[in-house]
């Protein structure tokens, strides 16, 4: 069975990954958002709510998973984090397989996966794309987010692969430190090049 060409999109926090994913969608590329899939599975009635409550009592309520409480339950505890990931990653993989089936007639699809390299997801896509901006730009963007602290930002960075390592492993790097129209032009050019190669 033929399947679409698969692109794995990743990048560290505050690098503009969501904006770039939207640009791919604007070019007619179906986008699977791993974060959105996790949010849906943790919302009221979501398929992971009961299992998360069983593992981490008191972290769910009528609205589903209380992400703040769950974050606090695993913060700094690699063993508990590993348990949570062992629950989430296979569930996301099932959703991704379903998405691929739904879009099997598309020429290409994009998987927006924050921990693409960290979870070995890069082995299951045809091309990896990393979004990257200077560290100063990244820091400014992240610290402007509501409720974000410098300490929390540093903790998130410690869990993610370093930006220079991601760039070194990527098949393609999209610069999000430039004006947004430049980034959009780069995305458009990449999609055009890939489509020409697939034709």
N, C-alpha and C positions, 0 to 999 in steps of 0.2 A: 504494500500500500504506500502510495506517495504521501508525503506529509509536507507541511510548510517548512521553509528555511527558518531556523530558530535563532533569535538574538537574545542574549542574556545581558540585561542592563544593570549596572551596579555603580556604587559610589558611596563614599562616606557621608555621614550626617552633614546636612547643610551645603552639600555640593550642587544641589539643583536637579537631582535625579527625577523628581516628580514632574518638574517643568519640562525636562527633556523627553520623558515618557509621553507627555501630552503632545509634544511636537511630532513624535513618531505617529501617534494616533491621528494627528492632523494630516499626515501624509498617507493615511489609509492603512496603517499597520495595526492590526488588532493587538491590544495590550492586556497582559495578565498582570495584575498588581498583587503581589504576594502579601503585602501589608494589609491591603483592603480585604483580602480573603481571610486573613487571620482575625481582623476586626469583626467581620461577619460571623465567623465561627465562635467568637467570644461574646457576641451580643446576646440579648435576651432570646432564648430559644435556640441559640447556636449549638452546633454539634459537639463542641468541646467543653461547654460550661460545666456539665455534671462531672466530667473526668478531672477538670481543673480543681473543682471544689473538693473532690475526693482526695486529690494529691495535696492541695494547699487550702485546708479548711478556713473558711471565713473570708475568702478572696472574691466571692461572687455574691450577687444579690438579685433583686427583681430586674435590674437593667442588664444582667449578664455578669461578665467578669469585671471587677473593679480593677482597672489596669494599674492604678497607683498602689493598691494593696498587694497585687500580684508582683509588681516591680519590687516592692519593699520585701516581699517574702523570698525573692531569689537574689536580691542585691548582695553582691560580694560572696555568694555561696555557689561555687562552681558545680557542686554535686546536685543541688536543687535546680539550678539552671539547666543542667544536662537532662534532668528528668522532664522538665517542661519542654525542652527542645525535642526530646524523644517522642513527645505527644504531638507537638505542633508540626514538625517537619514532614512526617509521613502524611498528615492530613492535608498539608499544602500541596504535596506531590500528587495526591489523588485529585485535588481540585485542578491542578495544572494539566493533568492528563485529560480530564474532562473538557477543559478549555481547548486543548489541542484538537480533540475530537470534534468539538463544535465548529472550529475554524479550519478544518482539514482542507478546505478548498482555497484558502488564502495562499498567496505566494510566499508570504513571510509573516511571522508573529514575533512579538517582543515579550519577554518575561522580565518584569521589573522586580528584581530580587536583591534586597539590601545586603544579605550575607552570601552572595553568589559564590565567591571563592572560599569563604570560611566553611561552607557546608558541602563543598565539592560539586556544586551545581554547574560549574563551568564545564564539567566533563559531559554534560547532557545537552549542550547547546552547540550550534554550528559556529557562532561568532560571539565574542564577548566585547561589550562596550562599557568603558568606564567614564563617568563624568567627574571632572576635576577642576578645581579653582585654587588660587593661592590660599595658604593656611590662614592668612589674615582676613581674607574675604569670608572663608568658611566660619571662622570664629565670630566675626561680626554678625553674620546671618543667624547662627545658632543662638547666640546670647540675646538676640532681639526677640526670640520666641517667648511667649508667655510662660511663666513658671520655670524657665530654664536658669540654672545657676552654673557658674564656672566649674564647680566641683562635679556636678552631674554631667556636664559636657566632657570633662576629662575622663570620667568613668566610662561613658559611651565610647569615646575614642579608644580607650584601653581594650575594649571588647572587640573592636573592629580591626581588620588588617590595615596597616598604614597605607596612606594614599600613594606613596611612591612605589610600594610593593604592588598595589592594585594596577597602577599605570604600567608597571613592568610586565605584568601578566596579561594585560588586555590586548585584544587584537586591534582595538581602535579606541582612541581617547577623544572625548568631546570636551572642549574648553568652555566652562561656564563662568569663567572669570571675566570674559569679554562682554560687551553690550549684548543684550538678549537677541537682537536681530542677527548678530554674527553667529551665535550659537544655533539659531534657527536655520541659517544658511548652511552651516556644517551638517546638521541633521538631514536637511533636504538633499544635500550633495551625496551623503552616505547612502541614503535610501535609493537615490537614483542609480548610484554605482552598483549597489547590490541587485537592484531590479534588472539592470543591464546584464549582469553576470548570470542571473537566473533565467533570462529570456532564451 
